[in-house]
Each structure stands twice: as C-alpha cells, then as structure tokens.
Amino acid sequence: MSRDKVASHAKFAGKLGLKYSILADPDTEFLQALGAWGQKKLYGKVSQGPIRSTFVAAPGGKLLKVYPKVKAKGHAEQVLADLAELK
C-alpha cells in the first residue's frame, strides 16, 4: 500500500500482469491508523512518509503478524519462515 492513486496502482499491476490488487491510500488515513505513516529520517533529513511495514492477515482479515519498521534485507525470508510456522 502506498499513497499513490488507485489508477496508478491499476496501471502498474496491469503492466506486470499481477493477479491481485495493490491497495492505495492517497490520503494516508489508513496508513496512519496502521502506524505505517509518520516521521522518518534518511541521511539526516527528517520528513513525513511511509514507514516500511508488513502485515500478514488471514483470509477473514484478522491480523496474524505485524512487522513494524522493517529493513528490506532478509525480511522476505523471515516472513516466509514465519508463515511456514503459522500453517
């Protein structure tokens, strides 16, 4: 999910042939509610923006696992290992 517009996500998904929707939150209301939008610092510069986070949800929508403020390196492997344990 990002603050990009729905049309932008649809175009991106179509270009890559994705078979699932990408969520959009242009007003950042949902991102803020999840704690995935706020103050961050990059190279000494403070700004407001998305905070990289992962949320694993069950088919009914129940959150099973939350990974706040993640680092990209090794994160996918950690999520896959945790998903294997949830089965």
Secondary structure, DSSP 4 states (H G I P E B T S, - for coil): -BSS-HHHHHHHHHHHT-SS---B-TT-HHHHHHT-EEEEEETTEEEEEE---EEEE-TTS-EEEEE-S--STTHHHHHHHHHHHH-
